[in-house]
Amino acid sequence: GAYNKMSRLSPEQLAAGVVAASAGNHAQGVAMAAQHLNVKATIVMPRPTPQIKVDAVRNRGARVVLHGDTFEEAAEQARKLVEDKGMTYVHPFDDRDVIAGQGTIGMEIVRQHQQPLDALFVPVGGGGLLAGVAAYVSYVWPQTRIIGVEPEDAACLQLALQKGRRATLPEVGLFAEGCAVAQIGRETFRVIRDTVDEVITISTDEMCAAIKDIFEDTRSIAEPAGALALAGLKKYTERTGVRDQHLLAIVSGANTNFDRLRYISERTETGEHREAVISVTLPERAGAFRTFCSALGRRNITEFNYRYASAQSAQVFVGLSVVPGGDDLAELLADLKERGYVAEDLTDNEVAKLHIRYMVGGHAPAEVTDERVYRVEFPERPGALLRFLSGLGQGWNISMFHYRNHGAAYGRILVGVQVPKNQRRAFEGVLDELKFPYWEETDNRAYQLYLANQSA
C-alpha cells in the first residue's frame, strides 16, 4: 500500500519527502518504500508502539517521531509536518492508492488457490487491508464470505456498521496496537459496506491463544494484531460448526516485544478455554486443603492461591485445566456445591485474571502464630500436589499457599504452616519423607516485609 502510493508521487513531491503516522506495518512499509525510492521519510508513531517496531523503522533509514498515545494523536502531529514542511502525507488506510496496494494481497491469495475459498478472514484497524482485499476477492470470488476481525476494545468498524455511519470510539484498547484505531476510514468504510459479509470481534485472551496456535504450527511469533484474523477464524468455526471448508486467515504482523510474551503466555490457556478460574470458600480448619484437593479428583490444578484471613472460612483462588467446549467446569461447580462448597466462576473476570490472582496475600493476622514458610519443588505431574498435601497430614494448619503451573518440569510451592517450636523437627521430618526438595524461607526479607505476622 505504501509503495503503491509513493510510486505515483511526482518528482517534486518525492523531493519534499513523505510523512506517515502508524503503529503498525504501514510505518515499516513507508520506510522501506522511501529507502527504495531514495526519499526522506518521517514516521510519527504513538508512544506505546513496541520498541521492536520503532527500531525496524529506524533501521530502514526513516526518522521516527514518538508522539501521543493513539494513532489519532500521531496522525494529527504528522499533518502538522505536512503543513509546516510541505511533505506528502501517506495515509495508512484512507487513501485509494494505499487501499489498492494493500489489495494486492487479495490478488496473491486468488493466484495461490485454484478454487474459491469458503471464507476469508482479514484483520481490521482503519480498514485499508480489508477494503483492498475485499474489493478484489469479492469481484473474482463472489461466493466467498469475507469476514473482518477486530479487537473487542477497538471495534470501530462494528460501531460504524451498527450506526450506519462512521463514528468514533470513546476509548481504544492498545493490546493490538497495530489495529488500535478509533474511527474507520471514510473511503475504506465506503468499500467495506458493499463487500464484507460479517465482522467478528475478539478478546485479548482469544488473540493470545491464536498467537500460540501460530507458534505451534510455524514456530513463528505473531503480534496480537497479526494473530487477530486467525482468532476470528477459530471463533467462526466454533460458532457455526462448519467442517470440510476452505478457510484462510491473513497473518499481518510479527512485531512483538520479547517481554510481552510473559503476558501472552499467561492469558493463552484462558483464551483457548483450557483453563478455568474459580473462587472457593473452605472451612478454616486443619486438613481442609487436602479434603478440597481430593474433591477435585484427577483434575489438573494450574493455580492455587490462599492466605489465612479469618477463623471461620478461607477464600481460595483456584485455576484448573478444562476441556474446550466441554462441560468440565459446570460439572465441577455442581459437584462442589453438592459437597457443601461455595464456588464462583471467575474465568471471564478481568480484574481476577489481571490483578487479584497476584494479590492474594497480605500480612498474617494476629491469630496466625508460629508460621513457618517453605519453598517446595515437586515434579509437575497430575496428583503431585495432592500427594504433597496428603503427606503433610492433618496435624498442622496451612496458613498460606501459593502455586502456579508455568509449564516447567517442576512445580514450585510457597507454603506457610503453623508449626509450634517444639514440633519443628517433627514437621521437617515429614517433609523429608515426602522426598520433595524444600527450603525454609521464614527469614526471607520479602516474606517479612509483605506476609509475616507483624505483631509476632
Secondary structure, 3 states (H helix, E strand, C coil): CHHHHHCCCCHHHHHHCEEEECCCHHHHHHHHHHHHHCCCEEEEECCCCCHHHHHHHHHCCCEEEECCCCHHHHHHHHHHHHHHHCCEECCCCCCHHHHHHHHHHHHHHHHHCCCCCCEEEEECCCCHHHHHHHHHHHHHCCCCEEEEEEEHHHCHHHHHHHHCCCCCCCCCCCCCHHHCCCCCCHHHHHHHHHHCCEEEEECHHHHHHHHHHHHHHHCCCCCHHHHHHHHHHHHHHHHHCCCCCCEEECCCCCCCCHHHHHHHHHHHHHHCCCEEEEEEEEECCCCHHHHHHHHCCCCCEEEEEEECCCCCEEEEEEEEECCCCCCHHHHHHHHHHHCCCEEEECCCCHHHHHHHHHHCCCCCCCCCCCEEEEEEEEECCCCHHHHHHHHHCCCCEEEEEEEECCCCCEEEEEEEEECCHHHHHHHHHHHHHHCCCEEECCCCHHHHHHCCCCCC
